[in-house]
Amino acid sequence: MELIPGSRFRGTVKYIRAFIFISLILAVLFAVCITAIIALAKWEGAPPLAVPQTTVFYADDGTKIGESDNGQTRYWVSLHDMSPVVIDATVAVEDRKFFSHHGFDMKRIVAAIIADVKAMRKVQGASTITQQYARNLFLTLDKTWLRKLQEALYTIRLEVNYSKQDILEGYLNTIYYGHGAYGVEAAARYYFGKPAKQLTLSEASMLAGIPKGPSYYSPFVNETRAKQRQKMVLQAMVESGYISQKEAERAYQTPLVYSRHHEIVQKPIAPYFQEAVKYVLRTKVGLDERTIEMGGLRVYTSLDPKMQTIAEQQIQQIIDPSSAIQAALVAMNPRTGEVKALVGGRDYHKSQYNRAVQAERQPGSTFKPFLYYAAIKQGFTPSTEMRSELTTFTLDDGSTYTPRNYNNYYANDTITLAQAIALSDNVFAVKTHLFIGEEQLVQTAKKLGITSKLKKVPSLALGTSPVKVIEMVNAYSILANGGKKVEPVFIKKIVNYRGETIYEAKQSEEQVLDPDAAFVTTELMTGMFDPKLNDYTTVTGQTIANDITRPYAGKSGTTETDSWMIGYAPQLVAGVWTGYDRGEKITKMAEKQYAKKIWVQFMEKSLQNEPVKMFKPTKGVVGVYINPDNGKLATEACPVKRFTYYIAGTEPTEYCTDHIQKKKKKKPPKDKPNNWFEKLFEWF
């Protein structure tokens, strides 16, 4: 045997050394690259795990009232809120080595390349759960080398910065299960009508097979293919050691009961209210449209489902179905400003125009309580008298103005302020308005939160400047709570998909009205239901007085085109508007009564199980019995007496003398005779 010559041997050794050296260099470079990539991933930090998710709206009692999905449904739940079998099934069929690799399964990648080369087409996938999650989170679906590189970098960032549990949770919350359902929670609800936590092995194995091809393996598309895929998932679980062969066979044979075929299209709950909530999210909270629609928010609102149902039912039952008249209702808690019910129209499907928060209409006499509060602050009292008669006012610019009472009824005599508000006397209101100065009413309305433009004219006292229903109800809330500032609260709290509270409503403690004057105004507003104040015509609340079972303060208002009723008990304030969208005149007497009837039925039914509360007097007021006809202190001779409150020091001191009659003096009786002689003389 011939030995290798020395020169050839030395040459071979040289090549071997060069190969080893180059290999070491490449290995070092590879290690440096890997280290650099990991360092870069660490330096860039943890990528956000946020993905589009359905925003859910909740009522005050925690019940779900709606969600925003744009045709897609997404929820985010923790691994603890998923059935363990759905986790096991997903890992078994998608990525068995998920818990042992670092984002890439090299054996699967090589096997996939070989399979693709043999078939000369893409036949086998090799993406791990982490890679799929990276694709769901950040990347477009275009098939380019740049996208592949980005996917790899995002995969590394996820693996470096998050635990396997975080990645798996994110993946299960983002994968697509078909029919607009993203994530296992949405899929469980869609296919089986239950949360992911309650999924059985049979149900979980069916769901785990869908993401490979949602339009192909969905049981609603082809149940035969879906069952074949389920069998493959169950076998993968057996091979991975999660279940036994018997458990797999039993799960496969178990009949599945789907909910999709039994879905009932439900009427949306408080749709006008939900639209108002979204408006607040945009304008007050400052969220963009995408975050609102698909940000996975949990929005806890102020809505009371019971009151909302009552409001909708009363509008539907009281208004003639054949009438084209529209209606709006807002109910609030006067202490907190929380909106408990809101109706913006008779049919949301026919018209999404929200008349409760968008429409501006003339409030009519419902504006008068603001005027009389201002007057009380200027020294007026419930006993202040002025003459009610047809009057023409000559204004500073030389023009004239002649306000008229409803149906042209006038006392043609002096009436008190208490009577004027109960009877809704327009002449008294305009006289008061001009006496205290037109600016006073504008300023008071602004304090009460009226933001609509108000014209500083004599007719403002009669509510001729258009305002919104929500504004008026909020203003009445301030009167009801003793003068503390409140604003309409639609949203109590917002929680993001991580469970973090990002917004919470705060209650104001600012005192914007004098509490004593506010209480006296409230007491004046109880007069519309009190027939004792009836002098020359009926009080404005006479038609609904028999339906009332507790103390209310309120005011109705009527214009040619608008009908209003706003009022409150200590724990609830509500306002109702009815009218035609195009400003047509309300000519039918029945239609003029809709607002009052809806209001009283809503209040009575909403407070049916609540304690009857009185309006609590403030420290700076005193109450006395007066003759309501003249506002003077009542005497025993007065046929009618009414207990009335005044700011301390302004109560009347003069007693009523209208009913005191002079009594005839009787002759004193003679002394009885003491002896028989006197008796005899008396006989003669």
Buried (B, 14 or more C-beta within 10 A) or exposed (E): EEEEEEEEEEEEEEEEEEEEEEEEEEEEEEEEEEEEBBEEBEEBEEBEBBBBBBBBBBBBEEEEBBBBBEEBBBBBBEBEBBBBBBBBBBBBBBBBBBEEBEBBBEEBEEEBEEBBEEEEEEEEBBBBBBBBBBBBBBBEEEEEEEBEEBBBBBBBBBBBBBEBEBBBBBBBBBBBBBBBBBBBBBBBBBBBBBBBBEBBBBBBBBBBBBBBEBEEBBBBBBBEBBBEBBBBBBBBBBEBEBBEEEBBEBBBEBEBEBEEEEEEEEEEBBBBBBBBBBBBBEEEBEBEEEBBBBBBBBBBBBBBBBBBBBBBEBBBEBBEEEBEBBBBBBBBBBBBBBBBBBBBBBEBEEBEEBBBBBBBBBBBBBBBBBBBBBBBBEEBBBBBBBBBEEBEBEEEEEEEBEBEBEEEBBBEEBBBBBBBBBBBBBBBBBBBBBEBEBEBBBBBBEBBBBEEEBEEBBBBBBBBBBBBBBBBBBBBBBBBBBBBBBBBBBBBBBBBBEEEEEBEBEEEEEEBBBBBBBBBBBBBBBBBBBEBBBBBBBBBBBBBBEBBEBBBBBBBBBBEBBBBBBBBBBBBBBBBBBBBEEEEEBEEEEBBBBBBBBBBBBBBBBBEEEEEEEBEBBEBBEEBEBBBBBBBBBBEEBEBBBEBBBBEEBBBEEBBEEBEEEEEEEEEEEEEEEEEEEEEEEEE
